[in-house]
């Protein structure tokens, strides 16, 4: 989550709680891309965890669509994707155990991604954990390793 969005989200949760709304947990649709600064997800999850409620990372996908000025090869972008996935999983695992509600991904195979079907989407984007034929990508192993991490 970019810093501005997380601040807005935090204010919303605060306002709901101050008004006595029964909030039982916090979920974060986690559609990110390679431009997300390192440490941003850990900071966002730490801020969300400050409410003391269960946290759900949902719909994780990491777009590798080429952006203007990004001259990395596809393999380099897939490696960067794996780093982002690992970072999100490690940040989730750094939360207190009682606050780790759930961790879900958006889908499995790149060909099924919602990012490819958007009007301005990239039909070559590869945001999920498995490629077109269902073979593991580096992001899959990164997720496993990240979820095995402890803080």
N, C-alpha and C positions, 0 to 999 in steps of 0.2 A: 504494500500500500504506500503510495507516495505520502510524504509528510503532511501535506495539506489535507488530503483525504482522511488520514488517520486522526488528525486533530478534530476535524468535523465529526467523524464517527464517535470519538471519545466524548465530545460535547453532547451529542445526541444521547449516548448512554447515560451520562451524568444527569441530563434533564429528565429522562425517563425515570431514573431512580429517585430523583428529588420529588417527582410528582407521585411517587408511590406505585409506579407501574411494576408489576411482578416480572422481573427479568431473571430468567433462570440460567442463562448462559449467553455467550457471545460467539457468533460465527463469522468467519471471514472468507468470502469467496476470493480465492487466491489466483486470479488470472494475472500473471506478471510477464514481463519481457526481460530481455538481457540488459536493458538500460537501468533496471532497478539498482540503486547504489548498494554496495556491500554493507551489510549490517542493518539495512532498513527494515527487514522482516523481523529480526531479533528485537530491534527497538520497538516496533509496532506491537509485537506480541507481549513484550514486557509491559508496555503501557496498558494494553487490554487486560493483562493479568492483574493489574493493580486494583481492579474491581473485585478480585477474589472469586470470580465465577469460572465455571468450566469454559474452555476455549475449544472451538471446532474449526480446524482448517478444512475448508471445503473447496471442491472444484479446482484443485491445483492443476495448472498447466503453465508452461513457460514457452512463450512464442519465440521462435528463432528466425522469424521473418527478417529479411535484410532491410535495414533502415538506411536512409540516405547517409552516406559517409562511412558506412560500416563495410570495411574491405576484408573482413575475416572470411576464411573459407568455411564451407559447410561443416567440416569436421571441427574447426575451431569454435563455431557457434554451438555445435552439439556438446562440446566439452564445457563451454560456458553455461549451457543449459544444465548440465549435470551439476556444476558448481552451485547454481541457483537452487536446484532441487535439494541438494545436500544442505545448503544453508537454511532453507525453510524447515526441513525435517529436524535439523539440529536445534534450531530455535524453538521448535515445538517441544522437543524432548528436554530442553532446558527449563521449561515451565515446571512448577511443582506438580507431582504426579496427580494430585487430586483435581488439578485444573486441566489435565489433558483429556478432553472429552472424546474427540475423534479426529481422524486425519483421513480425508478422502481425496481422490483425484477425479478430474472431470471425466475422463474416458481412458481407453487403453491404446487403440491404434490411431496413428496420425490421420489416416484416411477418414476417420469418423469424427474428427474435431470440428467443433462449431466454428472455429476460426477460419476454416477453409470455405465455409458456406456463406460467410458474411458478404454483403454487397461489395465492400472494399477489402475483403480478405485476400490473403495470398494462398492460391491453390497449392503452393509448394511448402507452406509452413509445416513444421513438424513439432508441435508443442507437447506431445504426449510421451509416454514411457516406452511405447513399442512402435516400430516402423510399420510400413504398409502391409507387410506379410505377417506381422505379429512377432517379429524378432526383437529381443531386448535392445534398447539403446543405452548409452552410458548413463542416462538419467535414471534408469531403473535400478542399477546397482548403487548409484548415489543415494537414491531414496532408502534402500535397504540399510546402507551404511549410516545414513543420517538418523534413521529411526532407532538404530542400535546405539547411538551416541547418548551420553548422559551429561548434559550441561556443557 
